[in-house]
Amino acid sequence: MTYPKDDLDDLPLLAADEPFDKEHQLDNSVVPSWSISAIQSSRQYRNLFIASIASCFTTILLMLGVFTLTNRLFLSRPILWESAIDSHRPGTVWCGATTEEAISHDCIFDELSMMWMPRKCTQSYNDQYMVANNGGPFLYWVDRHGKQLIDDPSHHAGGGSIFWTSRRNHIVHCQYNLYRLADALRSGEYIGHDDGQSLTDHMHHCIRTMTEFALKAPAHEIDVNDVITEAGFGYC
């Protein structure tokens, strides 16, 4: 079909890659230009809305994936819990190597752990421990035979100083330290320990100690069948 030369300027223009569709071709002589702009804007907003929804959905999936991976990593590697709750996290306040340094760093003496510790470390169960010896604190002596009593063990920290206490104290010390560890795993509180022994090693030592003395009980007490037991289902 041919057109007179004077009518060519009135034909609608198509983009180079746009197919010509007579059925859907807009006639600029019928549809106002502002209506065409409105249709194009509506399409743009719709595409933007769909893209935003897709982006949010993708972000949520990524966050769930990271959370799941992190949770599995922590549960499958318990050693990570130690670094998450002990005093070796960023911003740690060290108490030094002498009583004077500990006081200058605003540390306090925690008798349950028998250490100077930063105030932000948990002191849970220290109050219970301090009255666990028939309503009062446990005693310490300079000598093994209990002849020279120590008034304040906090002044004997560091410098290779050692002193002596009872086996009962050792067992109760382990009992309340295990309570403290269990609570810290749940709450995420800082829990202090010295540099010479990891938190895990200390807990293993305490469990061995408590088991050793428990198994030394007379057979007529330890072999009595009076413990209620039941089986269940768990996960890991």
Secondary structure, 3 states (H helix, E strand, C coil): CCCCHHHHHHCCCCCCCCCCCCCCCCCCCCCCHHHHHHHHHHHHHHHHHHHHHHHHHHHHHHHHHHHHHHHHHHHHCCHHHHHHHECCCCCCCCCCCCHHHHHHCCCEEECCCCEEECCCECCCCHHHHCCCECCECCCCECCCCCCCECCCHHHHCCCCCCCECCHHHHHHHHHHHHHHHHHHHHHCCEECCCCCCCHHHHHHHHHHHHHHHHHCCCHHHHCCCCCCCCCCCCCC
